Amino acid sequence: MKPRVMILVIFTAFVGMMLAPETISPINYFFVLLSITLGAGSSAAINMWFDEDIDKTMERTKTRPIPLGIISKSEALVFGLLTGILSLFIMYYYSNTLATGLLLFTILFYIVIYTFWLKRTTSLNIVIGGAAGAIPPIIGWASVIPEISYLAIMMFLIIFFWTPPHFWALSVYRFNDYEKVKVPMLPNVKSIQDTKNQIVYYTIILIILSYTPLYSNLISYIYLFIASILNLVLIINAFKLKNTKEIENKPNTEGLRFFALTIFYLFSLFGALLIDNLILL
């Protein structure tokens, strides 16, 4: 179920729930988050079922349960389907039709659009496919108040534009892995240097978008202060990665560091939204 990836999904969904201008009962908060967790895990399980052939070859993924033989492909598929269906029933029972529909769309988008189609056919796989990982805050928001408003959309856009530099940094580090299995990540289709340039461009857009929540009356100066510090650190490290020199047959460890930094950045940015909102309540 890719629990490490799921933590970020759950947290951003939780922030979306907490920022919504209404409240639901504590038990409903719990079950909505459980539903999102199961839905994300379902998508991940089916993704690993489909990608078994490349997962067993790549260094980054060869220790996943299916390549190791801990779980069979058929078991993973059944598990993924059952948890996906269960997540939708839980969301519908404890929330509303809009949140359930968004969860269903997210699961299908990640499986059908990203896993089955984009991942192996285009270098835009991460750019377009990133929409699936960006929807959880909107689901969280809609589970509390059945509407999609400005702040929820801005949280979506922040994650949407965060995703490419996040994964491209990893693909710079794991260039040979993706080359070996013929997955068309940007460094393999164009060049590593072009990818590092794109990371800087997307980081600049991300930084601009990170200030858009300030136009909501739910967010104020505390978020502005924390976001500004995070953005300074992020852009410095983006240029640091851009200016690194590639050494033949040696992974660029600066790509891995930037990948880790982007995880810290998104956690902290959404944490700042949460802190600002709670303090100003």
N, C-alpha and C positions, 0 to 999 in steps of 0.2 A: 504493500500500500504506500510505499515511499514516505514513511513517517516524518523524515527530516524536511522534505519538501512540504508536507501537509501542515506542519507547524505554522509556516508563513501564511498559508491559505486560511487556516483557522483564525489566526490572529487578525488578519486584515478583515475577515468577515465579522469578527467580534467588534472591531473598531467601527465598522459600518453600523452594527446594531446599536452600539453605545452612542454614536453621534446622531442617530435618528431622534427627532424632536418629540417622540412619544415613547412609552415604555410598555413592556409586556411582563407577564409573571416570571419569576425566577426559573420555574420549571420549563416554561416555554423557551427561555434563553438557552437552557441546557440542551433541550431536544433539537432546537434549530441548529446549534453548533454540532451536535451529534450527527444530524442529517447531512450537514455540509462535509463533515469528516468522512462519513460513509460514502458520499458521492465522489469526493476527491479520491478516496482509496479505491473505489470502484473503477474510476477512470485509469488510475495508475496500474491496477492489476490487469486490466484488459490491454493497456499499452504494453506491459511486459509480456503478456501472452503473444501479442502480435510481433513484438520485436525480439523474440527469443533468438532468432538467427543472428542478429547483429549484437545483441547483449552478450552472447557467449564468446564473442571475438574481441570486443572492446575492453581495454584494461579497466576503465571506469565502472563497467557494468557486469563484468564476468563473475562477480561474487553475489549477484542477485539470486534469489531463491530458485528460479527456474533453471538458469545455467548450472547451478550447483546440484540440481536434481533433488532438492528438498521438497519442491512442489512441482507436480507435472503441469504441462500446458493446459490440459483439460480441466484440472482442478482450479487453476488460476482463472480460467474463463468462467467457470461456473460460479466461483467465489465473486468475481467482478460483477457478473450479471445480477446475482442475488443481492449483494450489498447496494448496488445501484438502485434496484427496484425498492429495497427496504428504505433507502434514503428518501426517495420520493414520497412514499407512504407516510413516513414520519414528518416530513416537511409539510405535507398537505394537512395532516391532522393537527399539528401544533402551530401552523402559521396560516398561510393564505395561498390562493391560486397563483398570484403573481410571483411570489417567491418560489413556489414549486415549479412553475413554468421556466423561470430563470435557471433553476438548478438543473432541470432536464436539458435545457438548451446548452448549458455549460458542459455537462457530461457528454452529450452527443457531439458537441463541437470538438472537444478534446480527442474523443475516440475517432470519429468519422473524418472530420476535416483535418485535424492535425496529424493523428497517428496513422490513419489509413492512407491519407492523400499527401498532405504538404511535406511531412518530414522527409520523405524519400524522393521528392520530385522537384523541389525548388529551394533556393537559398533564402527565400522569404518565409520559410517554415516557422522560424521563431518570431518574425515580425507579425504575421497574421495569426499564428497559433497562440501568441501571447494573450490574445483576447480571453481565452479560457481561464487563464490564471488571474486575469484582471477583474473578472465579474464577481468574485466572492464578496467584496464590500457592498456591491449593489444588492446582492442576495440578502446579506445581513440587514441592510437598511430596509429593504422591501418586506422582510419578515416581520418587522416592527410596525412599519407604516406602509401600506400597499400602494406606493407610488415611487417614481424614480425622479429625484430632484437634483438640483445643481451640485451639491456637495458630493452626493453619491457618484455622479458622473465624473467629477474631478478626481475622485479616488480611483475610479476605473482608469482614467487617462494616465494618471501617475504610474500605476502598475504596468499599463500597456506600453508606455515608453521606457519604463525601467527594464522590462524583460529583454529586449535585444542586447543592450550593452552588458547585461548580466550574463547571458548565455554566450554571447560572442567572446567575452573575456575567457570563458571556460574553453571555447573552441580554439582560441589562440593557444592556450596551454595544451589542449588535447588534439592539436592539429593532426597528428599521425593517426590517432584513433579513428577519427571521422574519415580520413583519407582511406584507411584500410577497409572500411565497410561501405564505402561509396555513398555516405550520407552527405548531401550537398550543403554543408554548412558554408557560410560566407568565406572563410579563409581558404577553403578548398576550391570554391568556384571562382573567386577573384584572386585575392592575395591577402596575406596576413597584414601587410601594411594598410591596405584599403580597409580591412576590418577594423584596425585600430583607429583609423580616421573616422569611420562610421560610429565607433564607440564614443568618440569625442562629440560628434554632431548630436547623437541621441542623448548624451549626457547633458548637453546644453539645453536641448528641448525639455528634458526631464526637470532640470533645475528651474526653468521658466514655469513649467506646469506646477511645480511644488509650491509656488506662491498663490496659485489660483484659489485654494481653500480660504484665503484671507478675505475674499469677496463675499463669503458667507457670514452672516451675523452670529454663527455658532463658533467661529474660530477667531483668535485675536493675537496679541503681541507675544505671548509665550511660545506659540507655535512658530511665529516669525523668527524669533531669536534662535530657537533650536534648529529650525530648517536652514537658516543662514550659515550656521557653523557646519552642519552636515554637508551643505552644498559646496562650501569652500574646500572641505576635505575631499569630496568626491571629484571635483573638477581638477584639483591638483594631481590626484592619483590617475585620473583619465589621461592627462597630458604626460604623466610619468610613464604610463604604459605605452602611449603613442611613441614616445621617444626612445623606447628600448630597441636594442639591436638583436635580431634573430641569429642564433647560432645553430648551424646545421646539425640535425639529429639530436638536438637538445631542447626540451620543452621550455617555454618562456614562463618562468615562475611568477613573473609580474602579472601575467594573465590570471593565474590562480589567486594571487593576492587581491586583485581588483574584483574578481568573482566573489570572494569572501567579504570584501568591503561592501559590495552592493547589497548583500544580504543584511549586514549590519545597518546599512543606510535605510533600507526599506522598513525594517523593524523599528528603527529609531524614529523615522519620519512619521509612521503611523502611531508610534507611541507618543510622539509630540502632539499629534491631533487629539489623542485620547486624554493626555494630561491637561492640555489647554481647555478642552471641553469640560472636564470634570472640575477643574479649579474655578471656572467661570459659571458653573451652574448656580 
